[in-house]
Amino acid sequence: MNKDLDIYVLIKQVPDTRSKAGVNPDGTIDRAKAGKMLNPFDAFALQGGLNAKKMGGPNSRLFAVTMGPPPAIDILYQALEHGADATCILSDRRLAASDTLATAYALCRTLEYLFKKNGKKADLIFCGLQTTDGDTAQVGPEISERLDFTQVTYCEDFSISDNLLHAKKIIEGGTQLVSAELPALVTIANSYTKLKFKSLRGAQFVQDVKRASKEELAKYVEIIDLDKCEADEMRCGLNGSPTIVSKTWKIGVVGGNCKMHQGKAASELVSEVFKDAVMLKEFVKI
Amino acid sequence: MAGEVLVVAEQVDSQVANVTLELLGEGKKLARKLGSPLSCFVIGHNMEAAVDAVIKAGAEKVYLADHSELAEYKTLHYRRVILDELSSWATPPHTLLMGSTTTGRDLAPRIAAFFETGLTADTIELDIGPYEHTSGIDQTKIGYFPECLYASRPSFGESLKARILGPWKDPQMATIRPGVFAKPEMLTEKPEGVEIKKVVINFQPSDYRITIKETLREIEGKIDITAADVIVAGGYGLGSADGVNLLKDLAACFENSVVGASRKIVDLGWMTYPYQVGQTGKTVRPKIYIACGISGALQHRVGMQKSELIIAINRDPDAPIFSFADQGIVGDVYHVIPEMIKQLQEKNTSKLAELKVK
């Protein structure tokens, strides 16, 4: 039997790019209007955390943590529905415009606050490989550097025994089996097991929590700010970010020389294209 | 004077990765603008040939960590040699570049977090230029910076490119996907006088917390979509995972062809990551790129816009892909692709007949 594990899953709410809501005619996204969803990569991380909890002792605990504006609480409810024991959101206006370094700092302060509150440092931290709105894949490793954890990125599968995480991970041109001492930070690849459906009991539980008193609710969904987790505001948000976006420019229309074929039967459209695209012939298999 | 432009080399089996050579080529341009040397950090075991290669690719100074413990990439061991060496410098590197590979994405953020410096991921353009910071709550950031690293990357969900910079702290870091920059012309003779500095290796017990049990590299049958002449790529417009078979059927009509995928359908699990084209996938330059049901967001475009001929099929006549494709078909992929296969097969039969006549 493995020891009891304290497991943290870091999740993020991102704009929902599956729907057309909030998409301007010119292709830009209106973040205010766009729908919101759990970062798809984080769904794999959440499943990783749920599986890890089963591998630990009977008193293992799973915590979901996020940073963002108050509406991001939605994804914490989602984590509770799936089986997280408690959740926490760091929400503060001073976090606006954080880059990855500032984000990692703020999340570390949040984690350290929770370690203290829960009476124990994390054994495992799970993150998604990257987010769909930032795509950097940096925050996880930046946190493990700050916390001096071991790390396994691009993890496709894992097991736990004797204070060791045994993992299969993606490397350039193949895979690798590694063992990492706990505490470890793991970023889960999207080739890992898909997030299972939430349980009926989980859904019912969240319904009850939402209706409960403030005190009761706070046991499961804790909202904290920078002061509560003793974060230095000069290291957060725009102040704490070593990088800024200095300029953006539109690169929408590139040549506009596309020869369009439309409004005819598929057979005609295709033969028109094949007539124009002479080069194709060279590559047709005989 | 500005610090060095440092490329951290990547290696597999003591051989330098292409992305490292590409970064040396691009790094040289930055180093000339700064008037700084271009240096390369080589880590591994039995690295003589690798050192030769990086010098022939343009490195003017080499930092070498050669140790049996470093034969394979290991997060904590590699981290140790880089941090120990860089911490001992009076002037940190001005710019630090790494490949945005599974290795670079594992290591670069740890280095950035240690030095508390900025790191731009999956950069598509690099340059050196000035920046003036005029406002902000943090007064210490205000000032004019004549030589910043400009790292540009597509901005989320928008057809915008964003220039990211952070001149307040060196090294200014960026990761770059393989294939984004061209490989430099390699010198035939190794130039004289390139300094090779053997760095001090001093592993700590905590560096051994991660151990490698087994490494499996698929040498044979390895998917390399960057080498194909024809790529038939699919996007969300395929509607379901079944559409992938249609792509395969069309690809089968061509020589040296392969299927490709947009980010969205890889995320959905319809295809696997090695097939992904775009900013966070592969950068490809095939002769022919057939985009089926791909909207053509900037993140995809940067990975395939250098294809010689782009044919796009999409139901939406306003899809951004039509702004940079060469040939556009407005229609349903499920009607158009089978028709393409049919006509290609007809061509095939007539070609065969032609051959028979000859």
Interface residues (C-beta under 8 A of the other chain):
Chain A: P15 T17 V23 P25 D26 G27 T28 I29 P40 F41 D99 T100 L101 A104 Q130 T132 D133 G134 D135 T136 A137 Q138 V139 G140 P141 E142 I143 S144 E145 R146 D148 T150 Q151 V152 T153 Y154 H166 K169 I170 I171 E172 G173 G174 T175 Q176 L177 V178 S179 A180 E181 A189 N190 S191 K194 M234 L238 N239 S241 P242 T243 I244 V245 S246 K247 T248 W249 K250 I251 G252 V253 V254 G255 G256 N257 C258 K259 M260 H261 Q262 G263 A266 S267 L269 V270 S271 V273 F274 D276 A277 M279 L280 K281 E282 F283 V284 K285 I286
Chain B: E10 V12 A17 Y73 T75 L76 T101 T102 T103 R105 D106 L107 A108 P109 R110 A112 A113 F114 E116 T117 G118 L119 T120 A121 D122 Y131 H133 G136 I137 D138 Y150 S155 F156 G157 E158 S159 L160 K161 A162 R163 I164 L165 G166 W168 K169 S206 R209 I210 T211 I212 K213 E214 T215 L216 R217 E218 I219 K222 D229 V230 A252 C253 F254 E255 N256 S257 K264 V266 D267 G269 T272 Y273 Q279 T280 K287 I288 A297 L298 Q299 Q305 E308 L309 I311 A312 P317 D318 P320 F322 S323 F324 A325 D326 Q327 G328 I329 V330 G331 D332 H335 V336 P338 E339 M340 K342 Q343 L344 K347 N348 K351 L352 L355
